[in-house]
Amino acid sequence: MQRKKHLSPPAVAFIGNRINQKYLMRGIYECGYKVICFAPRGSKNNNEGFVELFEYQKTKTGLFFLDDLVSAFRATKRASPSLVILKGINYKSFIWHLAAKLAGIRTLHYHQNDIYLSNTEKRYWYLQFFRIVSFFGLLPRKGYSPSLGNPSCETKPLPSHIFIPFAVESTKAPSLAESNIFRGKHLKIFFITKCQGNGLPPSEDKEWTRKRADLFSKAVSKLSEMRQLEIFVAIKKGDTQHIEEMRALLKKDGFKGVANIEANVPNNTVLNYMQRADLFVLASEKESAAWSHLEAYQAGTPVIVGSDNGTSTGYVDFPRGRIFQSGDWNDLYDAMLYFSQSDISLKNARDDAERFVRQELNPRRVATSVLSLAGLEPWRNIKR
């Protein structure tokens, strides 16, 4: 086959540092491709060791659009990847698509909009504009998103785009014998919230409000009347006033369990909390493509997620998780109650979460789907 003529592995390129795509990158690498990231000269490589940072010098002609296009074209021509994966519907994607097109290199469009979206939604008509732009070759026609949306509406604003899930890897979760729930002690529940990080009080912080700590507090407080609970609350970008606000909510709602609340929890320690929990709750609203419940799956932890989360459908399913009606704390309570009533329910949920990550979100499998969409196939398999 033609790929055997390569003296060195062909490359797949991303634009900029793409930490949130690290497992896809690993999957592409394991399919035998070199993985590169285009970035301006002087950028720091925040990717894993197998990812090559391909720096380029920005030209200065005084013409903004021409500078960007020429820089992107020269970098693409020099690197000569087999595929460039663009992120988002924006100016940068437009520039790099044109540059790759001029260099004779194929492109794919990655974004986080719902694949299925009702035509009554404002976002649907926004995406129709980009469908027209793609028709005239100004953006790639083919693309993919990790947000499935609602397949029952049967309308796709971007017909040539498909659902390809996020790629994640399993981590070693505690054995059933090590889990508190199977020793008859406290049920451990982990909850993540967030604030804007600019010193605003919680009452004025839109991000804090959207994460719905109040919803979680009401549901978990009611559950604490029936079951011994220990909760872990991680507040990203938070400070003392957010910790105090969380404690005030729990006190007002009558929470009777043990509450561990921390602010400014770094991302690399979140997975440790996931591994210690028996259940993870994501109560936030209007999440386009949340990632945290997939980290819970990595640890083999069952999840409860709101219905308007872009990565609920296609990921959260029985028995590994439950979807509750966003904004309805009683529905959230019912979902939490289900997992708290039976050790067997938690065991089945954990087993299914581990199976789902291992089989459906496997990096090499997801990478093969992305390559196939671009008309490519694995070049060779690289074992770890």
SULVENVEN-V860417 format. One record per residue. N is the residue number from 1. PHI is phi in degrees with one decimal (999 if undefined). PSI is psi in radians with two decimals (999 if undefined). Layout:
BEGIN
{{N,PHI,PSI} {N,PHI,PSI}}
END
This chain:
BEGIN
{{1,999,2.87} {2,-61.7,-0.60} {3,-63.6,-0.36} {4,-70.8,-0.26} {5,-75.6,-0.29} {6,-65.0,2.27} {7,-81.4,-0.41} {8,-136.6,2.78} {9,-60.2,2.46} {10,-68.0,2.89} {11,-119.7,2.64} {12,-118.5,2.25} {13,-110.6,2.50} {14,-116.6,2.79} {15,-101.0,2.00} {16,78.7,2.98} {17,-65.6,2.26} {18,-126.4,1.19} {19,-62.0,-0.63} {20,-72.7,-0.08} {21,-113.7,0.39} {22,-64.2,-0.58} {23,-75.5,-0.61} {24,-63.4,-0.76} {25,-57.5,-0.75} {26,-64.0,-0.71} {27,-62.5,-0.72} {28,-64.6,-0.70} {29,-62.2,-0.73} {30,-70.0,-0.30} {31,-84.6,0.09} {32,97.2,0.08} {33,-95.8,2.59} {34,-77.6,2.44} {35,-112.0,2.16} {36,-127.0,2.69} {37,-125.2,2.15} {38,-77.7,2.31} {39,-153.4,2.61} {40,-59.8,2.65} {41,-56.9,2.38} {42,95.3,-0.03} {43,-73.1,2.67} {44,-93.7,2.37} {45,-85.3,1.85} {46,-98.2,0.16} {47,-89.4,3.10} {48,-71.8,2.91} {49,-60.5,-0.50} {50,-80.0,-0.13} {51,-90.8,2.18} {52,-93.6,2.23} {53,-85.8,2.04} {54,-101.7,1.76} {55,-84.7,2.57} {56,-133.6,2.64} {57,-93.4,2.20} {58,-75.5,2.26} {59,-74.6,2.73} {60,-132.5,1.55} {61,-100.8,-0.18} {62,92.9,-0.17} {63,-106.4,1.91} {64,-52.5,-0.94} {65,-63.2,-0.78} {66,-65.0,-0.70} {67,-56.4,-0.86} {68,-65.6,-0.73} {69,-67.2,-0.78} {70,-65.3,-0.74} {71,-60.7,-0.80} {72,-66.0,-0.71} {73,-63.8,-0.82} {74,-61.7,-0.74} {75,-65.4,-0.76} {76,-64.8,-0.72} {77,-65.7,-0.72} {78,-68.6,-0.77} {79,-74.1,-0.59} {80,48.7,0.97} {81,-74.1,2.85} {82,-78.7,-0.40} {83,-154.2,2.44} {84,-116.7,2.17} {85,-99.9,2.07} {86,-94.1,2.61} {87,-117.4,2.20} {88,82.2,2.93} {89,-106.2,1.61} {90,-156.0,3.13} {91,-61.1,-0.74} {92,-61.5,-0.73} {93,-62.9,-0.70} {94,-60.5,-0.82} {95,-64.0,-0.85} {96,-71.0,-0.51} {97,-66.8,-0.78} {98,-63.4,-0.72} {99,-63.3,-0.78} {100,-65.5,-0.67} {101,-63.0,-0.74} {102,-65.9,-0.53} {103,-86.9,-0.02} {104,74.7,0.54} {105,-115.8,2.37} {106,-73.4,2.69} {107,-132.7,2.72} {108,-129.2,2.63} {109,-107.6,2.03} {110,-104.7,2.30} {111,-149.6,3.13} {112,-122.5,0.47} {113,-84.5,2.66} {114,-61.6,2.37} {115,-69.4,-0.76} {116,-105.5,2.18} {117,-147.6,2.30} {118,-64.1,2.47} {119,-73.1,0.02} {120,-87.7,-0.19} {121,-83.4,2.46} {122,-60.4,-0.62} {123,-62.2,-0.53} {124,-59.6,-0.82} {125,-74.3,-0.49} {126,-63.2,-0.73} {127,-72.7,-0.44} {128,-62.0,-0.60} {129,-60.9,-0.76} {130,-74.2,-0.39} {131,-64.7,-0.70} {132,-67.7,-0.75} {133,-59.2,-0.72} {134,-65.9,-0.62} {135,-59.3,-0.61} {136,-90.4,0.17} {137,82.3,0.22} {138,-87.6,-0.22} {139,-143.0,2.78} {140,-62.3,2.50} {141,-76.1,-0.62} {142,-92.6,2.52} {143,-166.6,3.13} {144,-151.4,2.78} {145,-142.4,2.55} {146,-84.3,0.05} {147,-105.3,1.95} {148,-75.2,-0.68} {149,81.5,-2.58} {150,-113.4,1.68} {151,-60.1,-0.39} {152,-67.0,-0.35} {153,-77.9,-0.32} {154,60.4,0.30} {155,-117.7,2.30} {156,-118.4,1.96} {157,-62.8,-0.49} {158,-123.4,1.53} {159,-58.0,-0.51} {160,-87.5,0.06} {161,-100.7,2.53} {162,-126.4,2.88} {163,-85.7,2.14} {164,-130.7,2.12} {165,-69.3,2.84} {166,-58.8,2.60} {167,-98.0,2.36} {168,-141.4,2.89} {169,-118.5,2.60} {170,-71.2,2.56} {171,-119.8,2.84} {172,-73.6,1.96} {173,-88.8,2.71} {174,-59.2,2.56} {175,-67.6,2.85} {176,-60.0,-0.60} {177,-67.4,-0.46} {178,-85.8,-0.27} {179,-78.5,2.30} {180,-56.6,-0.66} {181,-61.1,-0.55} {182,-88.6,0.07} {183,-112.2,0.17} {184,74.0,0.36} {185,-103.5,-2.67} {186,-61.0,2.47} {187,-81.4,2.19} {188,-98.4,2.20} {189,-122.4,2.30} {190,-109.9,2.35} {191,-135.4,2.36} {192,-112.8,2.32} {193,-129.9,3.11} {194,-156.6,2.72} {195,-134.4,3.08} {196,-73.8,-0.38} {197,78.6,0.38} {198,-116.6,0.37} {199,84.1,0.04} {200,-66.7,2.51} {201,-67.4,2.67} {202,-52.5,-0.61} {203,-66.3,-0.36} {204,-110.6,0.03} {205,-92.9,1.89} {206,-65.4,-0.63} {207,-67.3,-0.73} {208,-60.2,-0.75} {209,-63.6,-0.72} {210,-68.2,-0.48} {211,-77.6,-0.19} {212,56.3,0.93} {213,-63.0,-0.55} {214,-64.1,-0.66} {215,-65.1,-0.81} {216,-61.9,-0.74} {217,-60.2,-0.78} {218,-63.0,-0.80} {219,-67.7,-0.79} {220,-72.5,-0.52} {221,-67.5,-0.72} {222,-65.1,-0.68} {223,-66.2,-0.56} {224,-67.6,-0.25} {225,-73.2,-0.34} {226,-110.3,-0.38} {227,-144.7,2.50} {228,-68.7,2.18} {229,-126.3,2.60} {230,-132.4,2.12} {231,-111.9,2.57} {232,-117.8,2.13} {233,-117.8,2.06} {234,-104.5,2.15} {235,-107.9,1.85} {236,-75.6,2.32} {237,62.9,0.28} {238,-87.2,3.08} {239,-143.9,-2.89} {240,-58.3,-0.69} {241,-65.6,-0.51} {242,-76.8,-0.62} {243,-62.3,-0.78} {244,-64.0,-0.67} {245,-65.1,-0.71} {246,-65.0,-0.73} {247,-65.2,-0.64} {248,-66.0,-0.69} {249,-62.5,-0.81} {250,-64.1,-0.68} {251,-66.7,-0.76} {252,-61.7,-0.68} {253,-85.5,-0.06} {254,81.3,0.59} {255,-64.4,2.31} {256,-110.5,0.04} {257,-97.5,-2.80} {258,-97.6,2.23} {259,-117.0,2.12} {260,-110.4,2.02} {261,-125.0,2.20} {262,-132.2,2.55} {263,-109.1,2.77} {264,55.6,0.78} {265,-76.7,2.07} {266,-67.7,2.67} {267,-59.0,-0.61} {268,-73.8,-0.14} {269,-103.5,-0.15} {270,-60.1,-0.71} {271,-62.7,-0.56} {272,-64.4,-0.68} {273,-65.9,-0.70} {274,-57.9,-0.74} {275,-67.7,-0.48} {276,-85.5,-0.20} {277,-92.7,2.68} {278,-95.0,-0.28} {279,-156.6,2.43} {280,-117.2,2.36} {281,-119.8,2.23} {282,-118.0,1.79} {283,-97.7,-0.07} {284,-64.9,2.76} {285,-111.9,2.73} {286,56.4,0.83} {287,-92.9,2.10} {288,-71.8,-0.76} {289,-157.8,1.30} {290,-65.0,2.62} {291,-113.9,-0.45} {292,-62.1,-0.64} {293,-71.8,-0.36} {294,-74.4,-0.55} {295,-64.5,-0.62} {296,-63.9,-0.75} {297,-59.7,-0.65} {298,-55.7,-0.66} {299,-87.5,0.05} {300,74.9,0.43} {301,-99.9,2.23} {302,-62.3,2.71} {303,-130.8,2.71} {304,-127.5,2.18} {305,-133.3,2.55} {306,-69.7,2.68} {307,-70.3,-0.42} {308,-95.9,0.36} {309,-84.8,2.24} {310,-61.6,-0.45} {311,-110.0,0.69} {312,-94.5,-1.02} {313,-64.9,2.32} {314,93.9,-0.21} {315,-126.7,-0.87} {316,-93.2,1.99} {317,-148.1,2.77} {318,-71.2,2.42} {319,-95.1,0.01} {320,-76.0,-0.15} {321,-174.2,3.03} {322,-134.6,2.52} {323,-105.6,2.20} {324,-107.3,2.78} {325,-69.3,2.02} {326,-53.3,2.34} {327,88.0,-0.12} {328,-106.2,1.76} {329,-70.4,-0.47} {330,-66.9,-0.68} {331,-67.8,-0.64} {332,-63.7,-0.75} {333,-59.8,-0.77} {334,-59.8,-0.71} {335,-66.3,-0.73} {336,-66.9,-0.66} {337,-61.7,-0.68} {338,-57.2,-0.83} {339,-73.6,-0.41} {340,-83.0,-0.24} {341,-88.4,-0.33} {342,-142.6,2.20} {343,-63.1,-0.60} {344,-65.5,-0.69} {345,-60.5,-0.75} {346,-68.8,-0.68} {347,-64.2,-0.80} {348,-63.2,-0.69} {349,-64.8,-0.75} {350,-64.5,-0.80} {351,-60.2,-0.70} {352,-71.6,-0.64} {353,-61.8,-0.77} {354,-65.1,-0.71} {355,-64.1,-0.75} {356,-61.1,-0.78} {357,-65.8,-0.78} {358,-65.6,-0.66} {359,-99.0,-0.83} {360,-90.7,-0.56} {361,-106.5,0.24} {362,-55.4,2.22} {363,-53.4,-0.74} {364,-67.7,-0.66} {365,-66.1,-0.78} {366,-64.4,-0.74} {367,-62.2,-0.68} {368,-62.3,-0.66} {369,-64.7,-0.72} {370,-65.7,-0.80} {371,-62.3,-0.72} {372,-62.5,-0.69} {373,-60.5,-0.57} {374,-87.3,0.03} {375,81.9,0.36} {376,-113.2,2.98} {377,-141.5,2.84} {378,-52.9,2.36} {379,-81.2,-0.74} {380,-166.7,2.81} {381,-94.3,2.28} {382,-110.5,2.11} {383,-86.4,2.59} {384,-76.1,999}}
END
